[in-house]
Amino acid sequence: MQEATLSARRGAPSSEEDDGRDESKTKKPSRLAVNVSPYLGPFVASAPCLAITLPLLILLALAVAILSRSRSGILVSPLDTLPRVPLLLGSSLEGLASDFGSLGVPLCRSKHGKIVEWTSKDLLKGLEEFVPIYETRPIKNNMYGMGFDHSFGLWFMARWLKPDLMIESGAFKGHSTWILRQAMPKTRIISLSPRHPEKYLRKGPAYVDANCTYFAGKDFVDFGSVDWASVLKKHGIMDPSRVLVFFDDHQNELKRVKQALKAGFHNLIFEDNYDTGTGDHYSLRQICDQFYISGGGHSCFKDSDEARIRMKRKKFWEKAVDIEELCGQGEAWWGVRGYMRDDFNHSNKPISYEEHIQNSRFIESVLDIYWELPPVAGPSLTHQTRYDPARAPNPIIEDGKFGLFRRLGLTRFEASVFNGYTQMVFLQLSASATR
């Protein structure tokens, strides 16, 4: 992940949070209650009518209280101050509330509709185990690398799948290598990276694994150029389906899927699964953003509901994209403004909408499972200000469940570690497609 994260510290918990209840602690003041006073003037202006107006005032006050309670409030914690400040300036809730998935979450369709084995309960149990592990990470400030959400996702999936060999394309300082090692202490790792992680040791913390084969530095070989049959044989791996491949190399993900298929690999994880209109490479999320897929497709009409909502949300979420940014020449919205990016955006090729559809159909034809990692927690808990929840699946820990968030130990981390979410995705390719 090659984009800087934003640090926003949480304030100290209030005494009201010590009850441990998983519910919203604060609600937005009712506008009805605020604006009621102008209507009371006529009643209180005339003293002789006080005996008559007093019961009416009491009834009106009761009505206001009832209506105020009936109005739905935002699920927030008392610590949720940074993203919610514009409320004081009269901004609309539409651009502010989390509204997970309200702008659509286009998920790639698989051949047979298979789903992952793990459940939300498994994810919660995994979080409880992972938090103390993450606290021991050697690289505390992993700027430009994975934050907490994706670190947890990689650890959880590697531990669940229990592969015989793990391959990572893109190691940076070695944080992902360390995560893989925590998940599988004795399993061999192959790491491909243009720069060897040991080079970073000269300037600060980095991680080099003793049980890892490095194709890095002067020995670097791109994933698509490796003779995988020879390498797997050397490592005693006879079944490529027992290998887990992790990509954090900012390359065209369609290209990487085709290369993985050729090598016979089934289980793939892509770290930066950028949303449409964002990122430096063509991602699975972009490929599967199609009109025929639920939550997919876009309108470039500037007066549309989508345009209006996007414009408002951009005020609150750094990576939110408005219609001007989403749509390129000829109303091309697919990929990034009609372009297929690759290699950290060093390659930027225009593609037609027809080609974009063909790419999606191809992915569907080779796919058994597509699963996007949910955010660990809602933004009122993490105070993340980067990704727009309207384009993300529901979090593992929903907004308002501060008691759970705290019990898992997540309040001990800086808010900046939650700012790196980019829809990490797990793919399981069809066995018939890899033959």
Phi and psi in degrees as a GROMACS rama.xvg file:
@    title "Ramachandran Plot"
@    xaxis  label "Phi"
@    yaxis  label "Psi"
@TYPE xy
-108.055  25.9369  GLN-2
-119.558  139.389  GLU-3
-64.9471  147.262  ALA-4
-98.2429  159.292  THR-5
-108.476  130.254  LEU-6
-94.5454  129.517  SER-7
-139.96  107.718  ALA-8
-75.0145  146.244  ARG-9
-81.2085  151.227  ARG-10
-81.5391  175.086  GLY-11
-72.6552  140.32  ALA-12
-62.1928  147.026  PRO-13
-89.2968  166.455  SER-14
-65.0706  -23.311  SER-15
-68.3129  -18.3777  GLU-16
-85.4043  -4.40523  GLU-17
-79.1127  -4.3563  ASP-18
-79.0644  -13.8626  ASP-19
75.3705  7.69015  GLY-20
-76.6247  140.516  ARG-21
-90.6556  72.5415  ASP-22
-150.181  166.687  GLU-23
-65.8883  137.346  SER-24
-100.657  -16.2501  LYS-25
-138.084  140.864  THR-26
-123.726  152.463  LYS-27
-66.9643  131.589  LYS-28
-58.2421  138.659  PRO-29
-69.2501  130.609  SER-30
-63.6732  -30.9715  ARG-31
-62.7027  -41.8809  LEU-32
-66.3358  -36.3246  ALA-33
-69.0502  -37.5026  VAL-34
-96.0221  10.2156  ASN-35
-77.9573  -28.6507  VAL-36
-59.1158  -36.9336  SER-37
-59.418  -24.4881  PRO-38
-86.8366  -6.71474  TYR-39
-90.5235  -16.2695  LEU-40
-52.0587  -51.6799  GLY-41
-57.0893  -28.5822  PRO-42
-77.9469  -37.495  PHE-43
-93.3023  -9.28205  VAL-44
-71.0377  -27.2901  ALA-45
-109.998  110.724  SER-46
-63.5662  -36.6627  ALA-47
-62.9465  -22.6021  PRO-48
-91.841  5.91264  CYS-49
-60.0043  -39.9004  LEU-50
-61.7954  -31.8949  ALA-51
-82.5981  -41.6581  ILE-52
-75.8962  -25.8774  THR-53
-58.7295  -48.0197  LEU-54
-60.9795  -36.9692  PRO-55
-64.738  -39.4637  LEU-56
-62.7467  -40.9479  LEU-57
-63.2672  -44.553  ILE-58
-62.5779  -42.0562  LEU-59
-64.2784  -39.8767  LEU-60
-63.8205  -40.5996  ALA-61
-63.4398  -41.5328  LEU-62
-62.977  -42.4863  ALA-63
-61.6484  -42.8584  VAL-64
-62.2656  -42.9325  ALA-65
-64.6836  -45.6036  ILE-66
-64.242  -38.6729  LEU-67
-63.5392  -40.8963  SER-68
-68.062  -31.2125  ARG-69
-76.6845  -20.54  SER-70
-72.6985  136.65  ARG-71
-75.2455  133.442  SER-72
-103.12  169.719  GLY-73
-80.5211  141.288  ILE-74
-80.9292  103.528  LEU-75
-135.413  163.768  VAL-76
-101.396  163.523  SER-77
-62.531  -15.7143  PRO-78
-85.8298  -7.7797  LEU-79
-81.7351  88.8067  ASP-80
-113.85  -43.5923  THR-81
-60.8063  -56.4  LEU-82
-70.652  -19.4321  PRO-83
-96.1274  -2.37552  ARG-84
-53.6821  -40.5672  VAL-85
-57.9529  -17.0903  PRO-86
-57.076  -34.9155  LEU-87
-68.7067  -18.5103  LEU-88
-97.2019  6.02258  LEU-89
87.1099  17.0221  GLY-90
-71.1174  156.582  SER-91
-72.9533  146.31  SER-92
-67.0096  -20.4984  LEU-93
-62.1472  -34.5904  GLU-94
-90.6794  -0.750895  GLY-95
-112.788  -42.7091  LEU-96
-63.5224  154.868  ALA-97
-61.6459  -53.0455  SER-98
48.1607  53.9645  ASP-99
-55.1773  127.967  PHE-100
75.7333  7.19031  GLY-101
-68.2275  -21.5426  SER-102
-100.997  9.84801  LEU-103
98.8091  140.151  GLY-104
-127.845  89.2879  VAL-105
-75.4618  107.891  PRO-106
-99.185  133.83  LEU-107
-58.0461  138.392  CYS-108
-88.7045  136.004  ARG-109
-95.3992  166.533  SER-110
-63.1623  -43.3385  LYS-111
-119.95  10.6007  HIS-112
69.7688  25.8777  GLY-113
-70.246  154.341  LYS-114
-128.731  165.932  ILE-115
-70.0045  158.679  VAL-116
-77.1205  -31.0073  GLU-117
-77.4462  157.803  TRP-118
-120.797  176.472  THR-119
-63.3411  -33.1927  SER-120
-65.8336  -37.4248  LYS-121
-64.6709  -39.2954  ASP-122
-64.3579  -42.9372  LEU-123
-63.5459  -42.1583  LEU-124
-64.3189  -39.3305  LYS-125
-63.9373  -39.547  GLY-126
-59.0578  -43.1479  LEU-127
-59.1432  -37.3161  GLU-128
-79.4576  -31.9918  GLU-129
-79.1058  -32.469  PHE-130
-52.5382  -51.4531  VAL-131
-65.9311  -27.6352  PRO-132
-66.5575  -46.5217  ILE-133
-62.3063  -30.9662  TYR-134
-65.3554  -20.7589  GLU-135
-95.0784  6.58567  THR-136
-57.2721  139.413  ARG-137
-73.2168  -26.7779  PRO-138
-105.953  94.6691  ILE-139
-70.4013  -43.533  LYS-140
-103.889  91.8658  ASN-141
-97.201  48.6734  ASN-142
-57.0804  138.33  MET-143
73.7519  2.48266  TYR-144
-120.555  -168.283  GLY-145
-67.7537  140.857  MET-146
-94.4083  -159.885  GLY-147
-67.0732  -47.626  PHE-148
-54.5466  -53.417  ASP-149
-73.9415  -29.9246  HIS-150
-61.6075  -44.8031  SER-151
-63.1108  -44.7798  PHE-152
-59.4172  -44.8402  GLY-153
-64.7763  -45.8898  LEU-154
-61.2952  -45.8713  TRP-155
-62.7362  -47.6094  PHE-156
-69.9675  -39.2061  MET-157
-63.4391  -41.9608  ALA-158
-68.1744  -37.0175  ARG-159
-70.4495  -43.0195  TRP-160
-76.4025  -27.1888  LEU-161
48.7283  61.2049  LYS-162
-71.6047  160.949  PRO-163
-83.2442  -18.6478  ASP-164
-153.176  142.576  LEU-165
-120.963  132.873  MET-166
-119.345  132.632  ILE-167
-123.225  132.908  GLU-168
-109.194  103.56  SER-169
104.755  104.237  GLY-170
-112.679  -24.195  ALA-171
51.906  -122.381  PHE-172
-85.8347  -4.07957  LYS-173
103.058  8.70788  GLY-174
-62.4455  -44.3892  HIS-175
-66.2985  -33.5776  SER-176
-62.1153  -42.7679  THR-177
-63.331  -40.8427  TRP-178
-62.2277  -45.8224  ILE-179
-60.2703  -39.0187  LEU-180
-67.0717  -35.3345  ARG-181
-67.1684  -33.1881  GLN-182
-74.2407  -40.2597  ALA-183
-133.35  86.9359  MET-184
-60.5016  -27.8053  PRO-185
-112.851  -0.778912  LYS-186
-84.19  139.352  THR-187
-67.6087  146.816  ARG-188
-124.275  139.095  ILE-189
-114.393  126.392  ILE-190
-120.418  126.125  SER-191
-112.316  122.503  LEU-192
-158.454  132.456  SER-193
-56.19  -34.6016  PRO-194
-117.324  132.319  ARG-195
-70.0028  135.428  HIS-196
-55.036  -28.5857  PRO-197
-63.2664  -22.7683  GLU-198
-63.8947  -30.4287  LYS-199
-75.7846  -16.3285  TYR-200
-63.0629  -22.0932  LEU-201
-69.1913  -25.4161  ARG-202
-109.267  -13.5787  LYS-203
168.722  -163.513  GLY-204
-64.1367  141.08  PRO-205
-156.652  172.577  ALA-206
-135.11  127.873  TYR-207
-122.142  126.364  VAL-208
-94.3513  135.228  ASP-209
-74.4569  -22.9655  ALA-210
-109.276  39.5148  ASN-211
-127.056  137.727  CYS-212
-94.9094  118.715  THR-213
-100.604  124.991  TYR-214
-105.101  79.2903  PHE-215
-141.301  162.623  ALA-216
61.4742  -129.223  GLY-217
-68.8611  -15.6538  LYS-218
-99.5763  11.3995  ASP-219
-65.0121  136.471  PHE-220
-133.951  131.514  VAL-221
-65.7761  148.466  ASP-222
-50.8612  -42.8779  PHE-223
-72.6249  -10.4702  GLY-224
-106.298  -2.13794  SER-225
-76.1583  138.697  VAL-226
-81.6439  87.1599  ASP-227
-68.4747  -31.8064  TRP-228
-60.0032  -42.096  ALA-229
-70.6553  -42.5558  SER-230
-65.7181  -42.5598  VAL-231
-65.5613  -39.1699  LEU-232
-62.9978  -39.7364  LYS-233
-64.2118  -30.7463  LYS-234
-94.0155  6.97455  HIS-235
74.208  23.4067  GLY-236
-99.7253  116.242  ILE-237
-98.2555  -20.6189  MET-238
-120.163  104.432  ASP-239
-61.5299  -20.0166  PRO-240
-70.2825  -12.5058  SER-241
-93.3406  14.2456  ARG-242
-108.374  139.645  VAL-243
-107.875  126.559  LEU-244
-112.609  126.748  VAL-245
-114.121  122.273  PHE-246
-107.376  120.727  PHE-247
-137.519  54.3227  ASP-248
-119.367  2.83603  ASP-249
58.172  41.5438  HIS-250
-109.899  157.438  GLN-251
-49.311  118.141  ASN-252
-74.4073  -24.1971  GLU-253
-64.1191  -43.5249  LEU-254
-60.8344  -44.6111  LYS-255
-65.9102  -37.7623  ARG-256
-61.6588  -44.0426  VAL-257
-63.9328  -38.2757  LYS-258
-68.4605  -38.2425  GLN-259
-66.2562  -40.4848  ALA-260
-59.2513  -44.3742  LEU-261
-61.0794  -35.332  LYS-262
-82.565  -11.0003  ALA-263
89.4736  12.151  GLY-264
-79.244  143.057  PHE-265
-108.214  -38.3545  HIS-266
-105.664  114.222  ASN-267
-126.501  144.429  LEU-268
-126.818  128.311  ILE-269
-110.192  123.714  PHE-270
-73.7047  -50.7925  GLU-271
-101.56  88.88  ASP-272
-97.8767  69.3863  ASN-273
-59.2117  146.206  TYR-274
-75.1306  161.719  ASP-275
-55.0662  133.85  THR-276
86.6239  1.34588  GLY-277
-133.656  165.065  THR-278
90.7214  172.234  GLY-279
-111.229  13.3973  ASP-280
-157.191  158.275  HIS-281
-71.2939  117.691  TYR-282
-108.888  167.931  SER-283
-62.87  -40.0152  LEU-284
-60.1123  -42.0658  ARG-285
-66.7529  -42.855  GLN-286
-60.3263  -39.9673  ILE-287
-93.5595  7.82266  CYS-288
-82.7269  91.1147  ASP-289
-133.265  151.377  GLN-290
-60.4261  -32.5423  PHE-291
-82.1397  -2.27073  TYR-292
-105.723  136.3  ILE-293
-55.5208  127.297  SER-294
85.5895  2.21876  GLY-295
-107.008  170.495  GLY-296
82.5291  152.945  GLY-297
-143.372  156.957  HIS-298
-111.587  135.365  SER-299
-94.9278  7.76185  CYS-300
-68.0786  120.22  PHE-301
-70.3089  -16.1987  LYS-302
-104.105  13.4626  ASP-303
-76.1046  164.53  SER-304
-60.9996  -40.3135  ASP-305
-61.6057  -43.5101  GLU-306
-61.5564  -42.6271  ALA-307
-65.5354  -44.1373  ARG-308
-67.069  -42.8661  ILE-309
-61.7425  -41.0943  ARG-310
-60.8975  -40.8744  MET-311
-71.2228  -40.5826  LYS-312
-69.6215  -26.7078  ARG-313
-62.7853  -21.8294  LYS-314
-69.8452  -20.308  LYS-315
-116.03  -21.721  PHE-316
-123.288  123.488  TRP-317
-56.8484  -41.0983  GLU-318
-93.8691  5.89975  LYS-319
-64.7635  145.181  ALA-320
-120.448  127.392  VAL-321
-89.1798  175.485  ASP-322
-63.2441  -35.4722  ILE-323
-60.7544  -38.9557  GLU-324
-80.042  -33.4918  GLU-325
-70.2599  -38.7476  LEU-326
-104.031  131.561  CYS-327
-103.242  -157.791  GLY-328
-62.6113  137.335  GLN-329
69.3672  24.9885  GLY-330
58.4265  36.3538  GLU-331
-82.8494  112.73  ALA-332
-108.969  -16.6424  TRP-333
-72.0995  156.146  TRP-334
61.0419  -123.59  GLY-335
-121.735  97.7422  VAL-336
56.6483  36.7863  ARG-337
88.2647  9.77742  GLY-338
-115.265  145.986  TYR-339
-100.104  105.011  MET-340
-86.3064  154.873  ARG-341
-155.108  156.697  ASP-342
54.2851  60.98  ASP-343
56.6691  32.2691  PHE-344
68.2063  18.6704  ASN-345
-76.0312  -20.3741  HIS-346
-117.694  132.987  SER-347
-142.9  92.4687  ASN-348
-107.028  127.57  LYS-349
-71.1503  140.482  PRO-350
-129.387  150.168  ILE-351
-80.0332  163.224  SER-352
-64.2928  -34.3185  TYR-353
-63.4673  -41.329  GLU-354
-66.7218  -37.2529  GLU-355
-61.3354  -42.3648  HIS-356
-64.9055  -42.1544  ILE-357
-60.4871  -38.4212  GLN-358
-62.8076  -40.5085  ASN-359
-66.3781  -42.8157  SER-360
-61.9638  -37.4606  ARG-361
-64.1673  -47.5011  PHE-362
-58.5518  -42.7251  ILE-363
-60.6626  -35.0424  GLU-364
-72.2239  -18.4921  SER-365
-114.513  3.33384  VAL-366
-102.138  131.029  LEU-367
-99.6128  -41.4936  ASP-368
-138.579  136.785  ILE-369
-131.223  121.556  TYR-370
-139.642  120.933  TRP-371
-92.8898  130.088  GLU-372
-62.5411  126.849  LEU-373
-73.2776  156.979  PRO-374
-59.0398  149.489  PRO-375
-62.7281  -41.989  VAL-376
-153.319  161.465  ALA-377
-68.8033  158.332  GLY-378
-66.4231  -21.9575  PRO-379
-69.6869  -17.8166  SER-380
-96.7043  -45.8544  LEU-381
-83.6433  -23.7368  THR-382
63.7013  24.5496  HIS-383
-67.6772  145.966  GLN-384
-126.465  13.8737  THR-385
-98.14  -69.9347  ARG-386
-79.191  151.541  TYR-387
-88.7475  116.25  ASP-388
-57.8582  -22.7768  PRO-389
-64.1358  -15.3766  ALA-390
-116.194  23.9642  ARG-391
-129  151.565  ALA-392
-69.5086  165.539  PRO-393
-58.5219  138.641  ASN-394
-71.9326  162.861  PRO-395
-64.635  -43.7381  ILE-396
-111.984  114.197  ILE-397
-74.6243  156.333  GLU-398
-53.1226  139.706  ASP-399
98.0445  -19.5712  GLY-400
-90.8603  60.5576  LYS-401
-66.3598  -34.1155  PHE-402
-58.6734  -45.1696  GLY-403
-66.6251  -44.0719  LEU-404
-56.1756  -42.8844  PHE-405
-72.4892  -42.2828  ARG-406
-62.1906  -31.1663  ARG-407
-77.9977  -7.22207  LEU-408
88.3378  10.4067  GLY-409
-74.2995  -17.1227  LEU-410
-72.4881  -10.5442  THR-411
-78.7116  -10.3017  ARG-412
-98.7117  148.995  PHE-413
-61.8546  146.534  GLU-414
-61.4814  -26.0612  ALA-415
-62.3322  -26.1835  SER-416
-72.4727  -12.3203  VAL-417
-99.1884  6.9312  PHE-418
-93.5648  6.30847  ASN-419
-106.187  20.0303  GLY-420
-74.9551  124.953  TYR-421
-138.139  43.7901  THR-422
60.168  44.1695  GLN-423
-42.7478  137.802  MET-424
-132.695  141.927  VAL-425
-106.683  130.204  PHE-426
-117.91  138.038  LEU-427
-118.441  116.134  GLN-428
-83.9962  149.298  LEU-429
-65.4961  138.919  SER-430
-60.9586  -37.5655  ALA-431
-67.5259  -28.7961  SER-432
-75.375  -24.6633  ALA-433
-93.6802  1.80583  THR-434
